[in-house]
Amino acid sequence: MSFPCRLSFALFFVSAQILTPQQTAPTSSPHGGAGKQSGSSSLAGSIEAPPIEAPPLDPGPPHRGLSAPKNGNEEGGSAKTSAGAAASEGTAPASDPASLFDGVSRPVDRIVTTVKVESTPAESDKSQPQPFVAGGAEITSSAGAYGDLSRFLQVLPGVVATSDISNEIVVRGGQPMENLFLVDGIEAPNINHIATLGTTGGFAPMIDSGAVQSVSILTGGYDASLPERLSSVTEIYTLDDAQNRGRLEGDLGIEGLGGLAEGRLSGGDLLTSAHRGIMDAIGNNMGINGIPTYTNEFSRFRRPAASGDQFSALNLAGWDAISVTPCSHDAEETSTIDSQYNAWRETTGAAWRHVYSPTSFAVINASDSEQVEHIDQEDQILDPANLAEAAAGKGPCPPASVAIADAVPVYAENSNSAFSTAGFRYEQEKSHLMLSGGGAVWLERPHYRIDQPIGAYSPYSAALTRADSTSFHSDSSTVETGAYLNLSLHPTKALSLSTGGRLQTFAFGSHLTVTPRASARYELAENLGVYAAFAGYAQMPPYVYLLAYPGNHSMTAMRATHEVGGLDYTFARVAQIRVEAYNKVYRDMPAATEYPSVTLENMVDMLGQQFVWLPMSSGGKGDASGVELSDFLRIGSRFTMRASAAYSRAKFAGLDGTLRPGNFDSPWIVNAAGLEQLGRRYEISARYGYATGRPYTPFDLPDSTAQNRPIYAVSEMNAVRAPFYSRLDTQLNKGIAIRGTLLELYGGAENLLNRQNFLSYVWLPRFHSDSNALPVQELYQIPIFPTFGIRFIAR
């Protein structure tokens, strides 16, 4: 298996000069020493609302009304039903997540909704750990999220960010590649811009938050119907115009320019949206040695029938690029690598649901995803130990074209990590029993052309040669299959049970996995329940890793088992408190064969450096466990808050068998996010996050100094811990109602207290001094940073 030793070169340079550097003192080493889910079967003329995390509460804020989304989400594009979601006339409806548009046409009046559902009441499968759910309106108005649903998820328990400069998420200590994203039931390998192969995050989202009805995330113990990932499943539901009124939105802000439109077409509902970043329009450098460009679009057509049948199709696509050229005349440059990146990715899919009876239905779906990347890298310094060659020049920085022409090509990638899939799902409910089953097939097309013509200096070795060199080309295809069966029982009103399993085959390596599931829930009282779940999961490493070296081909599927237990308590219809403990046991994880202490989970991110791939085997293991306390609170119709506190440990071992902290081992994590309606359409939100400092690997200073390049002390992998992380974000919104439309102005700040949160130490290859100062610089994450914009909403 192969590993790129970097965070993501593009993400680093996008934020490199926003980050705050600080040169270390010459006499000290910087590296050591000093809601419950809706029912899920019966359907006759209604479509499912997504799972609800919060209990039934009062309606939302005056101009953030309530409207139940109506779409399905599981493998094969499921169509779970929601007979229990109806609200009696004259009472507040269940707190279905509100989209950006809900309530715009009735901006002042308290919203009371009557929902008529033509279906047979169904028992809910409550035995499994329930998801955390939020609406599009909450995502849009949340401080510090920039309207990015991935950044919003970072406030939920068990979910943390890799850093401020990326929206990539880590769930309960697992790698970001262990996360699955579904958009209206269609699997999307990556929903973000400027993302590299084998990752699930990037610089900015490809899905506009205005197009989101709700998002839910399952962080453990999820059932066998979902395509397997070791850490989490995020399900994104797009808008549903159930009232056939049409919608229009436009916005301009720091995240870009865009908008959406929704209306009737051929008896169905057509939703389209597009967005473009504006950074390149502001300047051609902005102090980051380059400028990112990105554009995305989303289209979705949905046509329901009176019988409950429904056809839907969608397309999500994004295009992005960045060219980075470090200044060879700057002694404080942190890299000597010129990088040119451009890429596009898209997912196109369709699903058809057929209702057989009020208690049974089937869904089939098919989709295709492409992830095309073109990357070129050149090294400005062929031999970093040659101080004369490495010395900073004088005068202005050379033009980018000259710098690239004078540098030596060291890396080239032309790749398409594509797959096509087709799936089927059937569900039947009778009395207190529900049976569901289905399957899917994936045609994987890992088409790569990756070349390292002169190799690379290993950051884990003091060898004086460019030893880690690999070039691999792949134009073949391979097949994966999956089939599952779930059985849910409700023997008593208080007791819910579920069991099932999943069988998967992987043609690459001829692997077969069988993973069981079991869960139970008991209602101790009307507002108090306890639950437990056990589940196993299997996931192949990304194909780009499997193909990097011939020895990597023999790697098997990564495995993880989840043991989850908890309770949830609804207090006086204003708050829901959840306490959940978990233990994740990993095995067959990728580990470096050359460096026994190096694993996927403690691989150092070499910010902005050359891509490096390593030989790997499936000899790694690990354990991630913790306990989480979370609360969703709503007081009246004007104040809502999410808060959580978690203690966890995540440790992994390579081929030496020694457990070490993973890159995302943060023992204590505390988050709180609140939103208050102030009257006169003012709305203020704030978000605070605290985390124990993450571990990092120190430099081997004698070898690094001798060779003038970063060499890590592999015997001390993640042996040092950074200071704690703390960040406060705020945002103020002002709405102006104009005859059923809303003009909204918003502004705020990320990291309002301007705290210097540690990101990494980096080597300064061009820094040479007669003093005893080390050529090492400490990088901080994003300092105080503004967010602002204007939005027009109509329906």
N, C-alpha and C positions, 0 to 999 in steps of 0.2 A: 504494500500500500504506500501511497505517496502523500506527502503533506506540504502545503505551501507555508513557509515560515513567515507569516505576516498576519496582521489584522485584516487588512485589505488595503493594498497600496493606494487605491483610489480614495477610499474613505479617509485615510490618513492625510493625504495631500489636500483634500477638500477642506480639512479643518486645521491643517498644520500651523498656520499663522494665527488662527483664532485661539489655538491653545497657547498657554502662557509658559514660556521656557524660563529656566533658571539654571545658570551654570553652577556646578557644585564647588564647594570650598576646596582649596588645594590640599588641605591637610587632613581631610576626612573622606573615608570611602563611602560612596552612596549605596553600597551593596552589602551591608551586613556589619557585624560587630556592633561598633558604636551605631333565593327563590326556589324553589322546587321546579323540576322539569314537568312540562305539560304531558298529558296523556299521549300514548304513542301507538294508537292503532285505528279505532273506528273512524270512518270517513264517509260522508255522503253530502257532497256539495260544499264542504268546507276544506280549508287548507290549513296546515299546522302553523301555529305561532312557535317561534323557537323557544328553547328552555329558558325558564325565568329563575334567576338567582334570588331575587328579592321577594319578600312576602307581599300579599295584597296590601297596598298602601293607598294613601290619598293620591289624587291626580298630580301630575307633574306641574312645574312652574307655569305661569299663565301663558307664555308664548312658546312653551315647549310641551305641547299636548301629548296625548297618548294615542297610539294606533298600532294594533297588533300586526306584525309582519306575517306574511302568509307564504312560506316556502319551506322546502325540505332540505335535508343536508347530508344524508349518510351515503355509504357506498352504493352506487347505482342511482344516486339522487333520490333519497328516500322521501316519503310523503307522510311523515308522522302526523297524526291528527290532534286536535286540541278541543275536544268537546267540553272539557272543564274550564276553558278560558272565558266562557260567557260571563257577563256581569249582569246582575239583575237591574231592572230599570230603577233609576233613582239612587243607585249606589255607585261608589267609585269602582272603576274597572280594575282588574288585576294590573299590576304595574308592568305592562309590556314595555319593552324598551322603545323610547321615542326617537324618531328620526329628526333630522334637521328641519323638516317641513311640518311636522305634526303640531297643530295648534296655530299655525300662522294665520289662518283665515278667521280664527276666533281668539285674538290676542289677549283679551282682558278677562273675558268670562271664565269662570271655573268650568272645566271640561267634564261633562258627565256623558258617559258612553253606554249605549245599549247595544249589545251584540246578540244576534239571533243565530244560533248554530243548529243546522239541520243534520243531526247525527245522533247515534246511539251513545249514551255515556259510556266511557271506557275507563278501565283501571289504568293508572299510571305506573310505569316501571320506575319506582323510586328507590330500588335497592342499591343502585350504583351511586358513587360519589357524584354530586351534581355540579354542573359547570358554573363558572362565574360569567355573568352576562351584563352587557352595557349597550346603550343605544347610541345611534349616530350623533344625536344632539349632545350627549354627554362627552363623546370623543371630541367633537368640534369645539366645545366650550371649555375643555379641560386645560388648565394652565400647564405649560411646558411640553405639550404634546404636538404642537404645530398642526393639529388636525390629523396626525399620523396614528392610525389605529395600533400599529406595533409599539410605538412609544407610549400610547395610552395603556396598553397591557402591562407595562412595567410597574404600574402602581398596584397590581393585584398580587395576592400572596403567592409565593413560590416562583414569581416571574421577576427577573432582573435583566438589566441591559449589559451588553458586553462593554459599552462605554458611551459617553455622551455623543460621540461623533458617528455612531451607527444606531440604526433602529433594530438591529439584530437582538433577539431575546434568548435568554437562557432560562430553562424551567427546571427547578429543583436540582441544580448542579449538572445537568446534562448538556452536551454539545448542542449548538443551534441547529445542526443538521438533523437532530432527533425530533424536530417539530414538523407537524403536518398542517398545511393550510388548505381549506376547502372554501370555495366561493360558490354559493348556491348549490352545494353538493358536488361541484366539479373540483378535482384536485389541481391545485396550482403549485408548481414546484418552488416558485419564488414570486412574491407580490411586491418586490422592491426594486428600485433603480440602483445602478452601479453596484451590482453584486457579482461575485466571482463564483466559479463552479464549486459545488460541494457546500454551499452556504445557503441560508434561508433569510438573510437580512441584507441591508444595503444602506444607501445614503438617504433615500426619500421613498415614500410609498407610490405604488402605481395605481392604487384605488383611492379615489377622492372620498373623503369622509362624508360629503354631502350625499353620496350614492349609497351609503350604508344605513340600513334599518337597524341592525344590531350585530354584535359580535359576541361569541361565547368561546370560552377556553376551558378545556378539560385537562387537568394537570396530573391525573393519575387514576388508574383503575377503570379506564373506559372500556366499553364492551367490544366484542369481536367483529361487529359490523363495520368498523372503521378501518381503513388501510393502516397498517401498523407503523408506528413510530415509538421510539423508546421513551420519549419525554412528554409530549403534549399533542393535542389536536385543537386547532383554532378554526372555528366555523364562522364564516362571514355571510350575512344575509343582506341582500340588496333591497332597495325600496320596492314596495308593493302599492300600487295605486288602486286600492280596493274600491274607492269611491268614484273612480273614473273622472277625476277632476283635472288631471294634468299638473305638471310641476315645472318650474323654471328656477335656475340658480346660477349666479355668476359671482366670482370672487377674484380679488387681487390682493396679494399679500407677500410676505417674505418667502412663503413656500411656493409662490408662482402665480400664474394667471390661468383661470379655467372656469368651467361651469358645467351644467348638465341640463337636460330637458327630458321630460317624460310625458307621454301621451298615448292616445289610442291609435292602433293601426291594425287593420284587417281582423277586427274582433279581439285583438289582444292588446298587451301593454308593452310599449317600446320605451326603453330607458337608454340614453346615451350620455356619456360624459367624456371630458378631455381636460388635460392640464399640461402646462408647460412651465418649466423653471425659468426664472428671470435673471439669474445671477450673471449670465453672459451678457445680458443687456445693460447691466450696471457697470461692468468694467471688463477688461481683458486679462486681469491678473488678480486683483484684490488681495495681493500679498500672499498668495498660496501657490505661486509658481505655475498656475494653470487655472482653468475655470471649468466647472461641470456644466453640461447641457443635458436636459432630459425632457422627454415628452411622453405622455401616456394617454390611452383611450380605453373606454369600457363601453360595451354595448350589450344589451340584454333584451330579449323578446320573450314574453310569457303569454300563453293563451290558455285559459282554463275553460272547462265545459261545465254545464249544469250538473252533470253526473258526478263531478269530482275529478274526471280525467283532466290532465294538464300536459301541455307541451311547452318546453322552455329551451332557449339557446342563448349562449353568451360568448363574448370574445373580450379578453383582457390582453393588452399589449403595451409595451414600453420600449423606447429607444433612448440611449444615453451614451455619453462620451466624455472623456477628459484626457488632456495631454499635460503632462507634468515635466518640467525641466528645472532641476535644481541649479542654482547659480554657482558656477565654478569659481567665482571671485568672492564668495562669502565664506568666511572662516567658521561661521556657526551653522552652515547647512548640515542637516542630519542625514543626508543621503547623497550618493553619487549616481543614482540610477535614474535615467530618463525613461519615462513610461508613457506609452500611447495606448489608450483603451477606448474601444467603441463596441457596443453590443446592442442586441435587441432580444426580447423574449416575449412570447405570447402563449396564451392558452385559449383554445376554442373547444366548446363542448355543447352537447344537447342532451336533454333527458325527457322521457315520456312516462307519465304515470297513468295506470289504468286501475280503476276501482271496480272490484268484482262484487262487493257487497258492503253493507255498512261496517263490517268488521274485517275486511280483507282487501288488500291492494297489492300491486306489483309495480316496480319501477325498473326501467332499463336506461342506461346512459352510455355515451361514448364521448371521448375527447382526445385532443392532440395538443401537446405542449412542445415548444421549441425554445432552446436557450443558446443563442449564438453569441460567441465572444471572439474578438480579435484583440490581441495584446502583443505589443512589442516593447522590449526593454533593451537599453544600451547602458554600459558602464563607462562613466567618464574617467575612471581610474583603473587601469589594468592591474597594477601591482600596488596595493595600498601601503605596503611596507616601504616603498620608495617615496620617502618624504618629499623629495624634490618634485616628483610627479604629482603628489597629493597636495602640495602647498596651494593655498588659495591665490588666485590671480589678483591683479590690480585693475582698477577702473570699473566701468559699468559691466553688468552681466552680458555675456554674449547672447545674440538672438537665439531663439529656440532652434531654428533650422540649422544654425552653425554648430550649436552644442550637440545636437543629435548626429550630425554628419561626422563630427570629430570623435564621437564615442564608439565603443566596440560593442556590437550586438551580442547579447548574452542570453536572451530568452525570446521565443516567439510562440504564440498560441493562436490557432484557428480552430475553434471547437463548436460543436453543437451537441449539447446534452439533451436529446429529444426522447419523448416516449408517446405512444398512443395507448389508450386503454378503453375497455368496454366492460360494463358491469351489469348485474341483474340482482334484484332484491324482491323478496316476497314476504309478506307479513300477514298473519292470521291471528285473531283473538277470539276466544270462546270463554265466557264466564270469567273465571279467575285465572285463566291461563293464556299466555301469548307466546306464539312460536314465530320466529323469523329466521330466514336463511338466504343465502345468496353467494355470489362469487364474482370474480373479475379476472381479467387477463391484461397484462401490460406487455407491450412490445417495446423494449428498451433499445434505443439507437444511440449509443455513446460514440459519436464520430469525432475523434480528436486528432489534431496534428500539433504536437508540442515538441519544441526543439530547444535544447540548451547547447549551443555549438561549442562553447569552451568550458562548460561546467560552471560550478559555483563554489565559493569558499563556504565550508560548512560552519554554521554558527556554534556547533557543538564539538568542533575538533580544532586543535591547534596545528593541523597539517598545513604545510606551506604551499599546497597545490589546490587548484580548483577541482576537488575530488567528487563532489556530489553532482554528477552529470548524468542526465537521462534524456533521451528523446524517444517518444512513443507515438505511433500512428495507429488509429483504430477506425475502421469503417464497417465493422460487423454489427449485427443486431443480436439480441438475446431476449428471452421470454421469462416473465415471472407470472405466476398464477396465485390466486388466493380464494379460499372458500371458507364459509363460516356457518355456524348454527348457534342460535340463542334460544333459551327457554326461560320464560319469566313466570313465576307463580305468585299468587296472592292468597295463601291458605286462610288467612284471617284479615280483618280490616287493618290491623296494626302491623302485620308482618308481610314483608315483600322479599322474595328470593329470586335470584337469577343465576343461571349457569350456562356455559357455552364454551366454544373453542374455535380456533382458526387453524387451518392448514395452508401452508404456503410452499411453493416450489420456486427454485431459482435455477434456471438453466445454466447460468454462469457458475461453474464449479459443481453443478449437479447437487445442490443442497435441498433438503426438505426439512421444514420446521412444523411442529405442532405446539400451539400455545393455548393453555386453558384459561378460563375466566370463571369467577364465582363471586357473588356479592349478596349481602343481606342487609335489610334495614328493619328496625322495629320502632314504632311510634310509642314512646313512653307516655306521651300526653298529646293533646291536640296541637300543641306548639313546641313539642320537644321530641326529637328523634335521634337514634344512634344508628350507625352503619359501619360496615366493614367490607373490604373487598380484597381479593387476590387476583392477580393477572400476570401473565407472561407475554412478552413481546419479542419479536425478532425482526431485524432490519439489516439489509446488506449495506456495507460502506458505499459511499458514492463511487460510481464506476471510474471516475477520473483517478481516484486513489488506487483502485484495483488494477488498473492498467499501467501504472507508472513504471513498475519493474516486473520482470517475469516472475520473481518470487512472490510478488504481491497477489498473483492470480489465485493462489491457494487459500487466501483468507476466506473465512466462513462468515455466516451472518452474525452480527452483534446481537447479544441477548441481554434482556433485563427483566427482572420480576418486580412487581409492585405489591407491597403490602400496605394497605391504607385502612385507617380506622378513625372515626370522629363522631361528633354530634353537632346538631344545629338547633338553635333555639330562637323562636320568634317572640319578640317582646312587645306586647301592647300594640301590635300592628304598625309600629314605627321603626323597628330595627330587627335585623336578623344577624345573629352571632353564630359563627362557625369555628369549631376547634377541630383540627385535623392533624393526625400524626401519620408519617409515612416512612417506609424504608424501601429503597431501590437497590437491588443487587445486580451488578453488571458482570458479565463474563464474555470471553471471546472478543475483546475489544482490541482495536489496532494499537500495536506497540512497535517502536523502532527496533530493528534487529542489530543495528550498529551501535546504538546507545541504549543500554538496558534500562536506564531510568527515564527515558523519554516516551511519552504516550500521547495519544490524541488530546487528552484532557489537560496536559501540562505543557504542550507545545508552545514555545515562545513566539509571540507576535513581533516579527521584525518590521517595524513600521517603515514603510516606504522602500524596503530593500528588494533585492532580486527574489523571484520565486524559487524555492528550493523544495525538491521532492525527495523523500527518503524511502529506503526499503522497509517494509513492514510485515508483521505477522499478526495472528489473532491471539497473541499470548497475554493481552492485558486484562485486568479485572478492576473492580471498583465497588464502592458502596456510598450511597447518598441517603441520608436520613435526616429527619427533622420534625418539628411540630410548628403549626401555624395557627394563629388566632386572627380572625378577620371579622369585620363588622360592616354592615350596610345600614345606614341610618337616614331616615327622612323625617323631618319635623315639619308638619303642615305641608304646604305646597311650595315653600320658598327655600328650604334648606335641605341639602343632601350631602352626605359624606361617606366616603369609603376609607377605612383604616385597617391596617394589618400590622402584626408583629410576628416575626418568625425566627426560630433558632434552628440551624441546620449545619451539617458537616458533609462535605463531598470529597472523598479521597480515592485515588486511583493508583494502580501499580503497573509498571512495565514488566519486562522480562526478568528484572532482578527481584520481583515479588515484594518490594517495599512500598507500602501505601504512603502516598504523599498527597498533600492538598491539591485539588484540581484548580485550574485557572479561575474558576468561578465559585470557589469556596469562601463564602462570606457568612461567618457564623451568625451574626445578628443583622437582620434587615427590618427596618421600620418604615412604613409609608402611611401618609394620610393625605387625602384629597377632598376638598370641600367646595361647594358651590352655593352661593347665597343670592336670592333675588332681592334687590334693594328697593324696588318700586320705581315707577317712571321708566320701566324697561332697562334699568341698569342691572347688571349681573356681574358679580365678582367671583373668581375662582382662585384657589391657591392649592399648592401641592408641595409637600415636604417629604424628602427621602433621606434616610440615614442607613449606612451599611458599614459593617466592619471592613477595614482595609483588606484588599485582596492580596493573595500571595504572589510573589514574582521571583524569578531566577536571577541572581546577581551575575555580573560579569566576572570572568576569570581575568583580573586586572593585569597580572604579569604578562600573560600571553597576549591579551588584547593590546596592551601598550607596545609590546615588542613587534606586533604585526600591524598595528594601526587599523584594527577592525574589531567588531564586536564578537567576542568568543564567550560563551556562557559556561558557567561552572556546572557541568552536568551532575556532579555529586551533590549539588545543592539545589536541585530542581524545586522551585517554589518554596524555598526554605526561609525566605524573608517576607515579611508582611508590610504592606504600605499603611500609611495613616488612614483613619476612618474617612468615609465619604459622606458629605452632607450637602444638600441642595434645596433651596427654596425657590419656587416659581410662582408667579402671579399673572393674572390676566383680568382685564376689565372689558366688558361688552356693553354696548349701548344700542338698543333697538329703537328704530323709528318706524311706526306703523303707518302705512299709506294705503287705505282701502283694500285690505286683504293681502297686502304685500308687506315685506319687512326689509328695511335697510338697516344693516347691522355694521357698526364700527367696533373694532376691537384692537387692543394693544396691551402689552405686558412685557415681562422680562423673565428670562431663564437665569437661574443662579443669581437671584436678586442680591444676595449678600456678598457676591463676588468671591466666594471661597475658592482657594486653590486646591482642587481635588486632583490627586496624583493619577497620572495615566501611565507613564513609563519612563525608564531611563534609556537614552539613546547615545550612540557613539558619534563624535564629530570628527570625521576622517580628515577634514582640512584644517583642523585646529592644531596649531603647534605654537608653543610658548617657551620662553626661556625660564619661566617660573616653574613651580612644581604643580601647577594646576593640571587636573586631569581633563582629557578631551571627552568629557561626559556631560550630558545635559539632562536635566529633569524636565519632563513635559507634564503640564497640567491639562486637565480637561477644560471644557469650554467655560470661559469666565462669564461675567454678566453679559447677556446677549438679548437683544430686543426681539419681540414678535409683534407684528401689527398687520392690519389689513382692513378691507371693506368687503362686505358681502351683500348681495341682493337676492331675496328669496320671494318667490311667488307661487301660488297654487290656486 
